[in-house]
Amino acid sequence: MQMVWKLVKALLWILFILLLAAGGWVGFNFIYPDVTALKNGNPEKTSFMETREREWANKGKKIKITQTWVPLSKISPFLADAVLIAEDDKFWQHEGFDMEGMRTALEKDIKAGKLKAGGSTISQQLAKNLFLSPEKSPVRKIREAILTWRLEKTLTKKRILEIYLNVAEWGEGTFGAEAAARRYYGKPASALTPEEAARLAVVLPNPRKLNPIGPSKYVAKRAGIIYGVLLKRDKGVTAYEDLMKNPEPEE
């Protein structure tokens, strides 16, 4: 009986230590990294960029990152709207998480029998791009959720969208709307047309395999759908332009 009690006590101590470690890990992610610096400062290099650089080095590829930071006012409203239509159409309403989208994605994962990307909002994608890696694991999803919550509590929607459009991957070595617009269309991001914006928005889920100016039937069909929505919304005059006319107050 005494041996059983000692075993129970040992197991309880192990459980306590594990819970303490888990609590410390969660608490650490609520403090680090410092997201308040993003209110006024732009990130020099994201975690995704560093991941890509390691991949290129391991494969012996000599690829350099191309990125030119521009303010949201210098990005075509067509592109901003197209990206939101394609990636997160409830961006202005939710607080970082699209519960309906997450439920749908989870149902698809269960059917497929594996964990896949899906249902992520712009805020979640920004958290992943800035601080995490492309790996798919429950631990990363927990960190992503904490960081998303922190970004939403710290930054305005306008700032979240601005950063995302400047750090999103748009092809091998191409990051941000300005670099993408110049690479594929030879013009600044501010000059993108609705059709060009729709094509750029389509490739975001898989930017290294999909090409906005390539012959892909999928890109053409999906871009046509997004373009149609843009037209219904008076060619991009939506919540984005309303926001630019009446910017959110900085916290």
C-alpha positions, 0 to 999 in steps of 0.5 A, spaced: 500 500 500 505 504 501 509 503 495 502 504 491 501 511 495 509 513 493 507 511 486 501 516 486 505 521 489 510 521 484 505 521 478 502 527 481 509 531 482 510 529 475 503 532 473 504 538 477 511 539 473 508 538 466 502 543 468 507 548 471 511 548 464 505 548 460 503 554 464 510 557 463 510 556 456 503 559 455 505 565 459 511 566 455 508 566 449 503 572 451 509 576 453 514 574 447 515 577 442 514 584 443 508 586 438 507 593 440 513 595 436 509 593 430 505 599 432 510 604 428 515 600 426 516 595 420 519 588 421 525 588 417 525 580 416 519 575 418 520 568 420 517 566 413 523 569 410 528 566 414 525 559 413 525 560 406 533 563 406 535 556 410 531 552 405 535 556 399 541 555 402 540 547 404 538 546 396 544 551 394 539 556 391 542 563 390 535 567 391 535 573 394 529 576 398 525 582 394 521 586 398 519 594 398 515 597 404 510 601 402 504 604 406 497 602 405 495 608 402 500 606 396 497 599 395 491 599 390 484 598 394 483 593 388 488 589 391 487 590 398 479 588 397 481 582 392 486 579 398 480 580 403 475 577 398 480 571 397 483 570 404 478 573 409 472 576 407 470 578 414 476 581 416 473 588 418 468 584 423 471 579 426 476 579 432 482 575 429 478 568 428 473 566 423 469 561 427 465 559 422 471 558 417 475 554 422 469 549 423 468 548 416 476 547 415 476 542 421 470 538 418 474 538 411 481 536 415 477 530 419 474 528 412 481 528 409 484 524 415 490 529 416 491 536 419 491 541 413 491 549 412 485 552 412 480 557 415 485 562 417 484 569 417 489 575 415 490 576 422 492 569 423 496 569 417 500 575 419 502 572 426 504 565 422 508 569 417 512 574 422 513 569 428 512 562 426 514 557 421 510 553 415 510 547 419 503 544 421 502 542 428 498 543 434 503 546 438 504 551 432 497 552 432 496 554 439 502 559 438 499 562 432 492 563 436 496 567 442 499 571 437 493 573 433 489 575 439 495 579 441 496 582 434 488 584 434 489 587 441 495 591 440 494 593 432 488 597 428 485 593 423 488 598 418 495 596 421 494 589 420 492 589 413 498 594 411 503 589 414 500 583 411 500 586 404 507 588 405 510 581 408 506 576 404 509 571 400 508 572 392 513 567 389 520 565 390 523 570 393 518 575 392 515 578 398 510 584 399 505 587 394 510 592 391 515 587 389 509 582 387 506 588 382 513 590 379 515 583 378 509 580 375 506 587 372 512 592 371 508 597 375 507 599 382 502 596 387 498 603 387 497 602 379 494 595 379 487 594 376 482 590 378 483 584 374 491 584 376 489 585 383 484 579 383 490 574 379 495 576 385 490 575 390 488 568 387 496 565 388 497 567 396 495 560 398 500 557 394 505 563 391 511 558 389 506 554 385 501 558 382 503 564 377 498 570 377 500 571 369 501 564 368 496 559 363 493 556 369 486 555 368 485 554 376 488 561 377 484 564 371 477 561 374 478 563 381 480 570 379 474 571 375 470 570 381 474 575 385 474 580 379 466 579 379 465 580 386 470 587 386 465 589 380 459 588 384 462 592 390 463 598 385 470 596 383 473 596 390 470 602 393 468 598 400 470 598 407 477 599 405 476 606 402 472 608 407 477 606 412 482 610 408 478 616 408 476 616 415 483 612 418 482 608 425 485 612 431 492 609 433 491 606 440 
